[in-house]
Amino acid sequence: MELANTRKPTQREIDRAETDLILTVSQLTGRKFADLAGWHESKISRMNWRDIATVFCIARMAAEVSPLGRVIQEAFKAVKKQKSPTAVTGEDSQITLSF
């Protein structure tokens, strides 16, 4: 239980998540979004994006302490640490273009 996180999402985190949601959803028209979700178009205009953003923030916090969330974090760290291989040669590493 020492991993438990009892803090609430900050206003800034919720604002950022809400903005990200709205920007992502705005890439589609309301009609297309409703069609993909299987909803009536009027449901999109009445949706409370702030509540959805809050749920995402809380879910992210829960994933930080869940066993599956920890595994995903460790896998991400392992992949992030790997560097792309670069060939080191004795030649000059500058690129020269001639026309």
C-alpha positions as CSV (number, residue, x, y, z in Angstrom):
1,M,0.0,0.0,0.0
2,E,3.0,2.3,0.2
3,L,2.6,2.8,-3.6
4,A,-1.0,4.2,-3.2
5,N,-1.4,7.7,-4.5
6,T,-4.2,9.6,-2.7
7,R,-3.7,13.0,-4.4
8,K,-6.4,14.4,-6.7
9,P,-5.7,15.5,-10.3
10,T,-4.7,19.2,-10.4
11,Q,-6.8,21.8,-12.2
12,R,-4.0,22.1,-14.7
13,E,-3.9,18.4,-15.5
14,I,-7.6,18.4,-16.1
15,D,-7.4,21.5,-18.2
16,R,-4.6,20.0,-20.3
17,A,-6.5,16.7,-20.7
18,E,-9.7,18.6,-21.7
19,T,-7.9,20.6,-24.3
20,D,-6.2,17.5,-25.7
21,L,-9.6,15.8,-25.9
22,I,-11.3,18.7,-27.6
23,L,-8.5,19.2,-30.1
24,T,-8.5,15.5,-30.9
25,V,-12.3,15.3,-31.3
26,S,-12.3,18.5,-33.4
27,Q,-10.3,16.6,-36.1
28,L,-13.6,14.9,-36.9
29,T,-17.0,16.4,-37.6
30,G,-19.6,15.9,-34.9
31,R,-21.5,13.7,-37.4
32,K,-18.5,11.5,-38.1
33,F,-17.6,11.2,-34.4
34,A,-21.2,10.2,-33.6
35,D,-21.2,7.7,-36.4
36,L,-18.0,6.1,-35.2
37,A,-19.3,5.9,-31.6
38,G,-22.7,4.6,-32.7
39,W,-24.5,7.6,-31.1
40,H,-27.0,10.2,-32.3
41,E,-25.3,13.4,-33.3
42,S,-27.1,15.5,-30.6
43,K,-25.3,13.5,-27.9
44,I,-21.9,14.9,-29.0
45,S,-23.0,18.5,-28.5
46,R,-24.3,17.7,-25.0
47,M,-21.2,15.8,-23.9
48,N,-19.3,17.1,-20.9
49,W,-15.7,16.9,-22.0
50,R,-14.5,18.2,-18.6
51,D,-15.9,15.1,-16.8
52,I,-14.3,12.9,-19.4
53,A,-10.9,14.6,-19.0
54,T,-11.2,14.2,-15.2
55,V,-11.8,10.4,-15.7
56,F,-8.7,10.2,-17.9
57,C,-6.6,12.0,-15.4
58,I,-7.7,9.6,-12.6
59,A,-7.3,6.6,-14.8
60,R,-3.7,7.7,-15.6
61,M,-3.0,8.1,-11.9
62,A,-4.4,4.6,-11.2
63,A,-2.3,3.1,-14.0
64,E,0.8,4.5,-12.3
65,V,0.3,2.3,-9.2
66,S,-1.4,-0.8,-10.8
67,P,0.8,-3.8,-11.5
68,L,-0.1,-3.6,-15.2
69,G,0.7,0.1,-15.3
70,R,4.1,-0.5,-13.7
71,V,4.9,-3.2,-16.2
72,I,4.1,-0.8,-19.1
73,Q,6.1,2.0,-17.5
74,E,9.2,-0.3,-17.1
75,A,8.8,-1.5,-20.7
76,F,8.7,2.1,-21.9
77,K,11.8,3.0,-19.9
78,A,13.6,0.0,-21.3
79,V,12.8,1.0,-24.9
80,K,13.5,4.6,-24.3
81,K,17.0,3.8,-23.0
82,Q,18.0,1.9,-26.1
83,K,19.9,4.1,-28.5
84,S,19.8,3.8,-32.2
85,P,23.0,2.3,-33.5
86,T,25.4,4.7,-35.3
87,A,28.3,3.6,-37.4
88,V,31.5,5.3,-36.3
89,T,34.0,5.5,-39.2
90,G,37.2,7.2,-39.6
91,E,35.8,9.4,-42.3
92,D,34.5,12.9,-41.8
93,S,31.0,12.9,-40.5
94,Q,29.9,16.1,-42.2
95,I,27.7,15.8,-45.3
96,T,28.9,17.6,-48.3
97,L,26.6,18.3,-51.3
98,S,27.9,19.4,-54.6
99,F,25.8,20.4,-57.6
